[in-house]
């Protein structure tokens, strides 16, 4: 619910139900520090919601850009708050991975 107070969202971020944490991570009023906490959730759907939330801090998005789950990385790639440098690093192969000439 977009009208849920931030304090309540922070409390719900610790709920044992993954679906509740996922909903909190996707809420536009969830405080940034709570989104950072949810970005380390064991459930990849919760991390995807945090990665997709435009209020997730850039430092947290940078961390999520290396998530082992492709859906989480896709959330980072589609987030308008993701720094350009992070998007470039996600697209361009590392120099060590480029073919030798």
HELIX and SHEET records of a PDB file:
HELIX    1   1 UNK A    6  UNK A   12  1                                   7    
HELIX    2   2 UNK A   18  UNK A   26  1                                   9    
HELIX    3   3 UNK A   32  UNK A   38  1                                   7    
HELIX    4   4 UNK A   44  UNK A   52  1                                   9    
HELIX    5   5 UNK A   58  UNK A   64  1                                   7    
HELIX    6   6 UNK A   70  UNK A   78  1                                   9    
HELIX    7   7 UNK A   84  UNK A   91  1                                   8    
HELIX    8   8 UNK A   95  UNK A   97  5                                   3    
END                                                                             
